Structures are given as structure tokens and as C-alpha cells.
Amino acid sequence: MSFIAQRPVRPAESDVTDVDDGGAQIAIGTFWPTVKLHDLRLAARIAGDITTSRLMHMATEAALHVADQLKDWRKQKEADGAESLASVLLNSVGEPVELINGESAKVYRFRRAVYSFTRASVLEGYRDVGTTPKGDKDAEALDRQIDDLWRDGRWSISDIREEARIYAELF
């Protein structure tokens, strides 16, 4: 007979990171939602070996990239009267934007894009660490994760714009 000990399930509210970012957050103007580094660390599994200042740098670049990719879309929504991403209440066919956990799906996807691009940047920093054969193998595994993260971020941007997701590889 075997015994399998299971960990107790804990509520998400009890999750803590292994480092305190001091409430650091990224704010890009008034239209886009803020990105809290604490939430980013939890969602993207970014450990404390990445310092707060380094994470802030990578997350800021990721947030700027997402905002830049959505610039024309944002301008159109602002022309339509939206003051923030959360205030975009209708999709392109006039239906209400979906809510998930009490939050606009568009806000969720904005954060997901920022989290994905930030995590990809963190992993890209690890790629050049090992030059041994084992390091090369680890880098290949990281490359796949990085590609998936860039794809997830692109898909989130496409979802915000309500465009079809496109996935193509060059062989």
C-alpha cells in the first residue's frame, strides 16, 4: 500500500513572494492600468533573485512595448469617449466586454501581455549564463519558454484589439 501526502490547498490571497518590492508599481499615463511588481512576481513566477530595480526596469520596458503596440487602438477608444482601459465597456460589435474576477477582460489581457513580456526578458537574461554542453541544453529549453511567452503577449494584444490570433513559424 502506498501513501500520497497532498499539500493543503491555500487561498490565492495568502500567496506571498520571496521579496518585498515595497509596493512598487508601473503607471503608464491615465489610460492604462497600473502594474504592481508584487502581482507580476506571483503571476509570472519571478523569484527574489531578480532585484526590484532590475524587475522594474524590465517591466517598464514591457509595459511601454504593450502600450506602444496598442497606441492606435487606444487613440480610437479615447476618441470614442473612453478615459481608461477599464472604461472600455463595449466590444467592437457593441456587446459588453467580458468580466473575469470582477475585472475587464481587456485589463486582464493588458497585464498578461506585460507579465509575459517581462518574464521573457528575465529568461533572456539567463540564456547566456552557461556555455557548457549542459548550459546549451538549458538555453534551448529556455528558448522554447521565451518563444511561448512572446506568443502569449502577442495574443493578449490581439485579443484586446479583437483581432484574430496569428501563429506562424518560419521553417
Steps between C-alpha positions, in 0.01 A plus 500: 500500500625848423438829666485826307513810713333795336571860577209693642337738254543860609307802373674723246481794741755325721762484222814693580812569300845434640587869480316819595495748212383777731176552309688589181279532196507624144253763382482593131284808474138497603361264237692183586464307827787501746720193525600404855834322521365279781222371273744465211737289710218267605340464158824461303689300766784749526706422808686737728834441330376762251534825692215748520692759299584249226143373490373858486727567203382189310133549586512866399639407160234229462219740596629764259517240223140390561377860516687579179348198322154619606552872432267528198236286672521720813463819296185363337352400836582841647331663199198282580498644855690241703714649777677176592531142386261399778242746362490324161169330572393384154683293244511581129155351433335687787489214750621543859866418559530179700580527869731252667533504879324836500750654258477583131646229276687777319670610824587138577649454154701822525659374819552155349688653207720704735562197724584278202743748346663566836547129572643453149752778571598338829555164331695658215740629763563143616574361153860609491590367845630155409735417216547134589310230310251489789471879479425474128225245571353724769509795259302300244233429761490869590469596134176303474360667812606842373332439164180391677503810718545734202214315328275535807571872516424546130178302535394718794558812290300346213220414743484858626478626141247224423716371216558139408790331671771412253768241555755436229844346493767539241653168405 
